[in-house]
Amino acid sequence: MHYSQEAPTNRDPVGEIIDAETRANDDVEIDLKKSKKGLLIKDIKYMMYGFGDVEEPLDESVDLVEDMLLEYLENFANRAMECAERRGSLKTEDLLYIIRHDEKKTARVNELLRINEEIKEARKNFELDEAANVAPPEKVKDADNEDDEQ
């Protein structure tokens, strides 16, 4: 039997030929996903418990939820950036545009934005009140100056 040795080709899993730049971008994306992996595990465990799971959920379950969450956030961010490309910068309106059909998410985002504005206003008022309550420093005369004046 004769086996031919073909030169390795750069093909994606579907069989399409891909260039070196695409492969490099994919490698960077994989590295970024690996670096983000595990950052949310503690929070996800607490959330799963809060939503009725056992106190210590299976690691496989937490990993699956984390993978799903990271994929959702990545897709959401990409869609938001596509909307923002027209203007050149990402704004809150881009995020609201993406979730406009989901009433619950839209209501929650609007509530958080309103609370954020209230917090900003409270901080501003607190800083103004604090500045008004601080007495100006009294002038302290030096002993040398008193001697000179007499």
mmCIF file of the C-alpha atoms, coordinates in Angstrom:
data_MODEL
# 
_entry.id   MODEL 
# 
loop_
_atom_site.group_PDB 
_atom_site.id 
_atom_site.type_symbol 
_atom_site.label_atom_id 
_atom_site.label_alt_id 
_atom_site.label_comp_id 
_atom_site.label_asym_id 
_atom_site.label_entity_id 
_atom_site.label_seq_id 
_atom_site.pdbx_PDB_ins_code 
_atom_site.Cartn_x 
_atom_site.Cartn_y 
_atom_site.Cartn_z 
_atom_site.occupancy 
_atom_site.B_iso_or_equiv 
_atom_site.pdbx_formal_charge 
_atom_site.auth_seq_id 
_atom_site.auth_comp_id 
_atom_site.auth_asym_id 
_atom_site.auth_atom_id 
_atom_site.pdbx_PDB_model_num 
ATOM 1   C CA . MET A 1 1   ? 0.000   0.000  0.000  1.00 0.00 ? 1   MET A CA 1 
ATOM 2   C CA . HIS A 1 2   ? 1.268   3.421  -0.859 1.00 0.00 ? 2   HIS A CA 1 
ATOM 3   C CA . TYR A 1 3   ? 0.606   6.383  1.440  1.00 0.00 ? 3   TYR A CA 1 
ATOM 4   C CA . SER A 1 4   ? 1.077   9.824  0.068  1.00 0.00 ? 4   SER A CA 1 
ATOM 5   C CA . GLN A 1 5   ? 2.447   12.504 2.255  1.00 0.00 ? 5   GLN A CA 1 
ATOM 6   C CA . GLU A 1 6   ? 0.561   15.683 1.630  1.00 0.00 ? 6   GLU A CA 1 
ATOM 7   C CA . ALA A 1 7   ? 1.706   19.015 2.919  1.00 0.00 ? 7   ALA A CA 1 
ATOM 8   C CA . PRO A 1 8   ? -0.351  20.046 5.922  1.00 0.00 ? 8   PRO A CA 1 
ATOM 9   C CA . THR A 1 9   ? -3.032  22.566 5.048  1.00 0.00 ? 9   THR A CA 1 
ATOM 10  C CA . ASN A 1 10  ? -4.583  25.144 7.258  1.00 0.00 ? 10  ASN A CA 1 
ATOM 11  C CA . ARG A 1 11  ? -8.208  24.111 7.389  1.00 0.00 ? 11  ARG A CA 1 
ATOM 12  C CA . ASP A 1 12  ? -10.861 24.881 9.940  1.00 0.00 ? 12  ASP A CA 1 
ATOM 13  C CA . PRO A 1 13  ? -13.065 22.083 11.291 1.00 0.00 ? 13  PRO A CA 1 
ATOM 14  C CA . VAL A 1 14  ? -15.512 22.566 8.397  1.00 0.00 ? 14  VAL A CA 1 
ATOM 15  C CA . GLY A 1 15  ? -12.729 22.111 5.868  1.00 0.00 ? 15  GLY A CA 1 
ATOM 16  C CA . GLU A 1 16  ? -12.378 25.648 4.591  1.00 0.00 ? 16  GLU A CA 1 
ATOM 17  C CA . ILE A 1 17  ? -8.860  26.929 4.054  1.00 0.00 ? 17  ILE A CA 1 
ATOM 18  C CA . ILE A 1 18  ? -7.940  29.678 6.494  1.00 0.00 ? 18  ILE A CA 1 
ATOM 19  C CA . ASP A 1 19  ? -5.058  32.099 6.401  1.00 0.00 ? 19  ASP A CA 1 
ATOM 20  C CA . ALA A 1 20  ? -2.320  32.550 8.986  1.00 0.00 ? 20  ALA A CA 1 
ATOM 21  C CA . GLU A 1 21  ? -3.801  35.815 10.302 1.00 0.00 ? 21  GLU A CA 1 
ATOM 22  C CA . THR A 1 22  ? -7.140  34.166 11.047 1.00 0.00 ? 22  THR A CA 1 
ATOM 23  C CA . ARG A 1 23  ? -5.381  31.302 12.797 1.00 0.00 ? 23  ARG A CA 1 
ATOM 24  C CA . ALA A 1 24  ? -3.329  33.796 14.877 1.00 0.00 ? 24  ALA A CA 1 
ATOM 25  C CA . ASN A 1 25  ? -6.511  35.690 15.831 1.00 0.00 ? 25  ASN A CA 1 
ATOM 26  C CA . ASP A 1 26  ? -8.133  32.412 16.848 1.00 0.00 ? 26  ASP A CA 1 
ATOM 27  C CA . ASP A 1 27  ? -5.105  31.540 18.981 1.00 0.00 ? 27  ASP A CA 1 
ATOM 28  C CA . VAL A 1 28  ? -5.271  34.934 20.722 1.00 0.00 ? 28  VAL A CA 1 
ATOM 29  C CA . GLU A 1 29  ? -9.010  34.455 21.295 1.00 0.00 ? 29  GLU A CA 1 
ATOM 30  C CA . ILE A 1 30  ? -8.415  31.022 22.811 1.00 0.00 ? 30  ILE A CA 1 
ATOM 31  C CA . ASP A 1 31  ? -5.685  32.439 25.062 1.00 0.00 ? 31  ASP A CA 1 
ATOM 32  C CA . LEU A 1 32  ? -8.039  35.212 26.222 1.00 0.00 ? 32  LEU A CA 1 
ATOM 33  C CA . LYS A 1 33  ? -10.757 32.685 26.995 1.00 0.00 ? 33  LYS A CA 1 
ATOM 34  C CA . LYS A 1 34  ? -8.293  30.594 28.976 1.00 0.00 ? 34  LYS A CA 1 
ATOM 35  C CA . SER A 1 35  ? -7.167  33.667 30.933 1.00 0.00 ? 35  SER A CA 1 
ATOM 36  C CA . LYS A 1 36  ? -10.780 34.573 31.792 1.00 0.00 ? 36  LYS A CA 1 
ATOM 37  C CA . LYS A 1 37  ? -11.675 31.008 32.702 1.00 0.00 ? 37  LYS A CA 1 
ATOM 38  C CA . GLY A 1 38  ? -12.187 30.549 36.417 1.00 0.00 ? 38  GLY A CA 1 
ATOM 39  C CA . LEU A 1 39  ? -12.615 34.213 37.342 1.00 0.00 ? 39  LEU A CA 1 
ATOM 40  C CA . LEU A 1 40  ? -16.340 33.858 37.938 1.00 0.00 ? 40  LEU A CA 1 
ATOM 41  C CA . ILE A 1 41  ? -16.495 30.446 39.599 1.00 0.00 ? 41  ILE A CA 1 
ATOM 42  C CA . LYS A 1 42  ? -16.965 31.698 43.154 1.00 0.00 ? 42  LYS A CA 1 
ATOM 43  C CA . ASP A 1 43  ? -19.733 34.122 42.147 1.00 0.00 ? 43  ASP A CA 1 
ATOM 44  C CA . ILE A 1 44  ? -21.460 31.530 39.978 1.00 0.00 ? 44  ILE A CA 1 
ATOM 45  C CA . LYS A 1 45  ? -21.467 29.036 42.857 1.00 0.00 ? 45  LYS A CA 1 
ATOM 46  C CA . TYR A 1 46  ? -23.133 31.619 45.119 1.00 0.00 ? 46  TYR A CA 1 
ATOM 47  C CA . MET A 1 47  ? -25.669 32.473 42.437 1.00 0.00 ? 47  MET A CA 1 
ATOM 48  C CA . MET A 1 48  ? -26.475 28.831 41.758 1.00 0.00 ? 48  MET A CA 1 
ATOM 49  C CA . TYR A 1 49  ? -27.002 28.259 45.475 1.00 0.00 ? 49  TYR A CA 1 
ATOM 50  C CA . GLY A 1 50  ? -29.155 31.380 45.677 1.00 0.00 ? 50  GLY A CA 1 
ATOM 51  C CA . PHE A 1 51  ? -31.323 30.065 42.840 1.00 0.00 ? 51  PHE A CA 1 
ATOM 52  C CA . GLY A 1 52  ? -31.899 26.741 44.576 1.00 0.00 ? 52  GLY A CA 1 
ATOM 53  C CA . ASP A 1 53  ? -28.904 24.526 43.791 1.00 0.00 ? 53  ASP A CA 1 
ATOM 54  C CA . VAL A 1 54  ? -26.957 22.710 46.469 1.00 0.00 ? 54  VAL A CA 1 
ATOM 55  C CA . GLU A 1 55  ? -24.490 24.677 48.574 1.00 0.00 ? 55  GLU A CA 1 
ATOM 56  C CA . GLU A 1 56  ? -21.503 23.168 46.732 1.00 0.00 ? 56  GLU A CA 1 
ATOM 57  C CA . PRO A 1 57  ? -22.599 22.525 43.120 1.00 0.00 ? 57  PRO A CA 1 
ATOM 58  C CA . LEU A 1 58  ? -20.666 20.126 40.908 1.00 0.00 ? 58  LEU A CA 1 
ATOM 59  C CA . ASP A 1 59  ? -17.563 21.639 39.320 1.00 0.00 ? 59  ASP A CA 1 
ATOM 60  C CA . GLU A 1 60  ? -18.791 20.468 35.915 1.00 0.00 ? 60  GLU A CA 1 
ATOM 61  C CA . SER A 1 61  ? -22.053 22.376 36.389 1.00 0.00 ? 61  SER A CA 1 
ATOM 62  C CA . VAL A 1 62  ? -20.228 25.547 37.436 1.00 0.00 ? 62  VAL A CA 1 
ATOM 63  C CA . ASP A 1 63  ? -17.837 25.228 34.477 1.00 0.00 ? 63  ASP A CA 1 
ATOM 64  C CA . LEU A 1 64  ? -20.764 24.800 32.089 1.00 0.00 ? 64  LEU A CA 1 
ATOM 65  C CA . VAL A 1 65  ? -22.572 27.850 33.458 1.00 0.00 ? 65  VAL A CA 1 
ATOM 66  C CA . GLU A 1 66  ? -19.346 29.865 33.274 1.00 0.00 ? 66  GLU A CA 1 
ATOM 67  C CA . ASP A 1 67  ? -18.753 28.815 29.664 1.00 0.00 ? 67  ASP A CA 1 
ATOM 68  C CA . MET A 1 68  ? -22.320 29.758 28.764 1.00 0.00 ? 68  MET A CA 1 
ATOM 69  C CA . LEU A 1 69  ? -22.003 33.100 30.547 1.00 0.00 ? 69  LEU A CA 1 
ATOM 70  C CA . LEU A 1 70  ? -18.695 34.001 28.913 1.00 0.00 ? 70  LEU A CA 1 
ATOM 71  C CA . GLU A 1 71  ? -20.062 33.055 25.490 1.00 0.00 ? 71  GLU A CA 1 
ATOM 72  C CA . TYR A 1 72  ? -23.187 35.160 26.080 1.00 0.00 ? 72  TYR A CA 1 
ATOM 73  C CA . LEU A 1 73  ? -21.134 38.161 27.224 1.00 0.00 ? 73  LEU A CA 1 
ATOM 74  C CA . GLU A 1 74  ? -18.781 37.821 24.265 1.00 0.00 ? 74  GLU A CA 1 
ATOM 75  C CA . ASN A 1 75  ? -21.679 37.709 21.798 1.00 0.00 ? 75  ASN A CA 1 
ATOM 76  C CA . PHE A 1 76  ? -23.397 40.608 23.550 1.00 0.00 ? 76  PHE A CA 1 
ATOM 77  C CA . ALA A 1 77  ? -20.232 42.712 23.458 1.00 0.00 ? 77  ALA A CA 1 
ATOM 78  C CA . ASN A 1 78  ? -19.635 41.906 19.789 1.00 0.00 ? 78  ASN A CA 1 
ATOM 79  C CA . ARG A 1 79  ? -23.195 42.899 18.875 1.00 0.00 ? 79  ARG A CA 1 
ATOM 80  C CA . ALA A 1 80  ? -22.827 46.116 20.873 1.00 0.00 ? 80  ALA A CA 1 
ATOM 81  C CA . MET A 1 81  ? -19.570 46.942 19.095 1.00 0.00 ? 81  MET A CA 1 
ATOM 82  C CA . GLU A 1 82  ? -21.223 46.329 15.730 1.00 0.00 ? 82  GLU A CA 1 
ATOM 83  C CA . CYS A 1 83  ? -23.887 48.887 16.668 1.00 0.00 ? 83  CYS A CA 1 
ATOM 84  C CA . ALA A 1 84  ? -21.232 51.309 17.895 1.00 0.00 ? 84  ALA A CA 1 
ATOM 85  C CA . GLU A 1 85  ? -19.109 51.108 14.741 1.00 0.00 ? 85  GLU A CA 1 
ATOM 86  C CA . ARG A 1 86  ? -21.348 53.639 13.031 1.00 0.00 ? 86  ARG A CA 1 
ATOM 87  C CA . ARG A 1 87  ? -20.479 56.305 15.600 1.00 0.00 ? 87  ARG A CA 1 
ATOM 88  C CA . GLY A 1 88  ? -17.038 55.108 16.540 1.00 0.00 ? 88  GLY A CA 1 
ATOM 89  C CA . SER A 1 89  ? -17.643 54.697 20.273 1.00 0.00 ? 89  SER A CA 1 
ATOM 90  C CA . LEU A 1 90  ? -19.657 52.396 22.503 1.00 0.00 ? 90  LEU A CA 1 
ATOM 91  C CA . LYS A 1 91  ? -22.438 54.086 24.461 1.00 0.00 ? 91  LYS A CA 1 
ATOM 92  C CA . THR A 1 92  ? -25.136 52.969 26.854 1.00 0.00 ? 92  THR A CA 1 
ATOM 93  C CA . GLU A 1 93  ? -27.701 53.383 24.081 1.00 0.00 ? 93  GLU A CA 1 
ATOM 94  C CA . ASP A 1 94  ? -25.975 50.613 22.090 1.00 0.00 ? 94  ASP A CA 1 
ATOM 95  C CA . LEU A 1 95  ? -26.465 48.194 24.950 1.00 0.00 ? 95  LEU A CA 1 
ATOM 96  C CA . LEU A 1 96  ? -30.083 49.246 25.382 1.00 0.00 ? 96  LEU A CA 1 
ATOM 97  C CA . TYR A 1 97  ? -30.660 48.799 21.649 1.00 0.00 ? 97  TYR A CA 1 
ATOM 98  C CA . ILE A 1 98  ? -29.499 45.198 21.797 1.00 0.00 ? 98  ILE A CA 1 
ATOM 99  C CA . ILE A 1 99  ? -31.789 44.254 24.689 1.00 0.00 ? 99  ILE A CA 1 
ATOM 100 C CA . ARG A 1 100 ? -34.753 46.374 23.552 1.00 0.00 ? 100 ARG A CA 1 
ATOM 101 C CA . HIS A 1 101 ? -36.969 43.311 22.897 1.00 0.00 ? 101 HIS A CA 1 
ATOM 102 C CA . ASP A 1 102 ? -36.380 41.801 26.354 1.00 0.00 ? 102 ASP A CA 1 
ATOM 103 C CA . GLU A 1 103 ? -38.643 43.770 28.684 1.00 0.00 ? 103 GLU A CA 1 
ATOM 104 C CA . LYS A 1 104 ? -37.171 42.348 31.906 1.00 0.00 ? 104 LYS A CA 1 
ATOM 105 C CA . LYS A 1 105 ? -33.585 43.163 30.951 1.00 0.00 ? 105 LYS A CA 1 
ATOM 106 C CA . THR A 1 106 ? -34.544 46.608 29.701 1.00 0.00 ? 106 THR A CA 1 
ATOM 107 C CA . ALA A 1 107 ? -36.408 47.388 32.923 1.00 0.00 ? 107 ALA A CA 1 
ATOM 108 C CA . ARG A 1 108 ? -33.485 46.163 35.047 1.00 0.00 ? 108 ARG A CA 1 
ATOM 109 C CA . VAL A 1 109 ? -30.911 48.178 33.073 1.00 0.00 ? 109 VAL A CA 1 
ATOM 110 C CA . ASN A 1 110 ? -33.069 51.304 33.322 1.00 0.00 ? 110 ASN A CA 1 
ATOM 111 C CA . GLU A 1 111 ? -33.435 50.737 37.071 1.00 0.00 ? 111 GLU A CA 1 
ATOM 112 C CA . LEU A 1 112 ? -29.661 50.341 37.490 1.00 0.00 ? 112 LEU A CA 1 
ATOM 113 C CA . LEU A 1 113 ? -29.010 53.467 35.419 1.00 0.00 ? 113 LEU A CA 1 
ATOM 114 C CA . ARG A 1 114 ? -31.484 55.434 37.558 1.00 0.00 ? 114 ARG A CA 1 
ATOM 115 C CA . ILE A 1 115 ? -29.868 54.164 40.770 1.00 0.00 ? 115 ILE A CA 1 
ATOM 116 C CA . ASN A 1 116 ? -26.438 55.066 39.386 1.00 0.00 ? 116 ASN A CA 1 
ATOM 117 C CA . GLU A 1 117 ? -27.607 58.638 38.749 1.00 0.00 ? 117 GLU A CA 1 
ATOM 118 C CA . GLU A 1 118 ? -29.030 58.849 42.280 1.00 0.00 ? 118 GLU A CA 1 
ATOM 119 C CA . ILE A 1 119 ? -25.715 57.666 43.721 1.00 0.00 ? 119 ILE A CA 1 
ATOM 120 C CA . LYS A 1 120 ? -23.793 60.234 41.658 1.00 0.00 ? 120 LYS A CA 1 
ATOM 121 C CA . GLU A 1 121 ? -26.119 62.987 42.852 1.00 0.00 ? 121 GLU A CA 1 
ATOM 122 C CA . ALA A 1 122 ? -25.815 61.868 46.481 1.00 0.00 ? 122 ALA A CA 1 
ATOM 123 C CA . ARG A 1 123 ? -22.009 61.838 46.244 1.00 0.00 ? 123 ARG A CA 1 
ATOM 124 C CA . LYS A 1 124 ? -22.033 65.307 44.736 1.00 0.00 ? 124 LYS A CA 1 
ATOM 125 C CA . ASN A 1 125 ? -24.321 66.611 47.485 1.00 0.00 ? 125 ASN A CA 1 
ATOM 126 C CA . PHE A 1 126 ? -22.205 64.909 50.137 1.00 0.00 ? 126 PHE A CA 1 
ATOM 127 C CA . GLU A 1 127 ? -19.039 66.524 48.795 1.00 0.00 ? 127 GLU A CA 1 
ATOM 128 C CA . LEU A 1 128 ? -20.732 69.940 48.744 1.00 0.00 ? 128 LEU A CA 1 
ATOM 129 C CA . ASP A 1 129 ? -22.025 69.509 52.309 1.00 0.00 ? 129 ASP A CA 1 
ATOM 130 C CA . GLU A 1 130 ? -18.628 68.316 53.479 1.00 0.00 ? 130 GLU A CA 1 
ATOM 131 C CA . ALA A 1 131 ? -16.909 71.285 51.859 1.00 0.00 ? 131 ALA A CA 1 
ATOM 132 C CA . ALA A 1 132 ? -19.386 73.714 53.481 1.00 0.00 ? 132 ALA A CA 1 
ATOM 133 C CA . ASN A 1 133 ? -18.873 72.216 56.949 1.00 0.00 ? 133 ASN A CA 1 
ATOM 134 C CA . VAL A 1 134 ? -15.109 72.526 56.861 1.00 0.00 ? 134 VAL A CA 1 
ATOM 135 C CA . ALA A 1 135 ? -14.099 75.792 58.510 1.00 0.00 ? 135 ALA A CA 1 
ATOM 136 C CA . PRO A 1 136 ? -11.354 77.764 56.850 1.00 0.00 ? 136 PRO A CA 1 
ATOM 137 C CA . PRO A 1 137 ? -8.038  77.346 58.637 1.00 0.00 ? 137 PRO A CA 1 
ATOM 138 C CA . GLU A 1 138 ? -7.337  80.053 61.185 1.00 0.00 ? 138 GLU A CA 1 
ATOM 139 C CA . LYS A 1 139 ? -4.367  82.229 60.679 1.00 0.00 ? 139 LYS A CA 1 
ATOM 140 C CA . VAL A 1 140 ? -1.690  81.295 63.121 1.00 0.00 ? 140 VAL A CA 1 
ATOM 141 C CA . LYS A 1 141 ? 0.805   84.000 63.805 1.00 0.00 ? 141 LYS A CA 1 
ATOM 142 C CA . ASP A 1 142 ? 4.376   83.056 64.165 1.00 0.00 ? 142 ASP A CA 1 
ATOM 143 C CA . ALA A 1 143 ? 6.129   84.111 67.337 1.00 0.00 ? 143 ALA A CA 1 
ATOM 144 C CA . ASP A 1 144 ? 8.705   85.898 65.203 1.00 0.00 ? 144 ASP A CA 1 
ATOM 145 C CA . ASN A 1 145 ? 6.022   87.964 63.484 1.00 0.00 ? 145 ASN A CA 1 
ATOM 146 C CA . GLU A 1 146 ? 4.522   89.025 66.832 1.00 0.00 ? 146 GLU A CA 1 
ATOM 147 C CA . ASP A 1 147 ? 7.907   90.238 68.041 1.00 0.00 ? 147 ASP A CA 1 
ATOM 148 C CA . ASP A 1 148 ? 8.438   92.257 64.888 1.00 0.00 ? 148 ASP A CA 1 
ATOM 149 C CA . GLU A 1 149 ? 5.070   93.995 65.188 1.00 0.00 ? 149 GLU A CA 1 
ATOM 150 C CA . GLN A 1 150 ? 5.681   95.220 68.756 1.00 0.00 ? 150 GLN A CA 1 
# 
